[in-house]
Amino acid sequence: MRGFIQIVSGAALALSLALPALAQPVGTSLTLKDSSKTPDHAIIDSAFWRCSAGICLASGGASQLPLRACKRVVAQLGPVTAFTWQGHTLSPEDLATCNAAAKA
């Protein structure tokens, strides 16, 4: 019986430590290079972007690689100085590649 209680206690502890990590939202955000062109909102690849003063946050979104998502977004919103897709932040090199897809 004592072994059972230890197993249950250990499982409860592990679960209590894991739940906060699971509850944290996955970040999807961007910073536009030209904040004067900030839209109120946009829907791109099932992600709903809400924007203010050059910063946009998104909820939802298709499962895709961050660089691909960035290219799809900048094609509609313009170049970005920062981009995070579902918790993955693009490097400066990837941002340069992404911004090449920006609308002219």
Buried (B, 14 or more C-beta within 10 A) or exposed (E): EEEEEEEEEEEEEEEEEEEEEEEEEEEBBBBBBEEEEBBEEBEBBEBBBEBEEBBBBBEEBEEBEBBBBBBBBBEEBBBBBBBBBBEBEBEEEBBEEBBEBBEE
